[in-house]
Structure formats: C-alpha cells, structure tokens
Amino acid sequence: MFQYPSDVHVSFSSTQFGKGPVEVNEHFFGTRGASQSPYSGLLGIVGDQPWTWAGSEKSRDTAFSASGSFSDNLAQADSEKQKAFIGSITGGQFHNQAAIGVDSALTAMLGRQAAYTGREVTWEGLLRSNQHWDSGIDLRKLA
C-alpha cells in the first residue's frame, strides 16, 4: 500500500509467475462511487453518476497478448499519444516529463524494496539508501 498526502492510499498487486490469468486493471474508489479501467472488458463508473464506455463492449475479455493481437480498451491510446507528442514538438509546447518519470521510477523502487524486505519504506529512507540492485541482464547478449 502506498500512502500519499491528503490521506490518499493506493494499493498495488503484481505477480512474477509465468502461468495463470493476467489481469491489467485499475480501480479507483471515492466517496461518491468507484471506477474500473481494465485492459479488456467493461470500463466504467458505478455510483452517483454511473457511466460505461460504449467502446469497451467491443473489447474481448481474453488472456493478455504481448503481440497486441486482440481488441482492447487502449486500442486508440497509442495513436492519440503519438499525435499529442508530435503536436507538442511541432507546436513548440514541449512536454518535459522528466520529473514524472523520476517519480514513477522511484515509486517502483520503493514498492520493490518494501516487497522484498517486508517492511515499510519511506521516500527519505529510499533516497538515503545505498542499496544497489543488479538485474543480472547481460547487455552484451542483446547486441
């Protein structure tokens, strides 16, 4: 569980096993409702103002495919992100997302360290840590 200012709590789960079902889904809970945004399947909001994205009905609830050979809720996302990225460059309104990337990487490291040690880890503790993690990947084999 990640805890953020203003009493915001985020839970995360993942697996590193090669067999079994794969679910990619985000759930958001608020005082007036909840939402779900699965990679495939119904995408929507339940609560005071319910909503379902009509396009999610076309999405097949199937096993994850690394080849992307099935229809999913993010089918249009990549082309839209590419248009926005190119538009930001050609329009001179650059999007410097370095700080967001650093936060994302540090959050992943924080979660990994907490999972591996079984203890609570704070930003301060992570940043003071001199721990080194080696992925064991031989980059020469990728050439």
Beta strands, then each sheet from edge to edge (+ up, - down):
strand 1: 2-4
strand 2: 8-10
strand 3: 25-30
strand 4: 33-38
strand 5: 44-47
strand 6: 51-52
sheet 1: 1+ 2-
sheet 2: 3+ 4- 5+ 6-
end
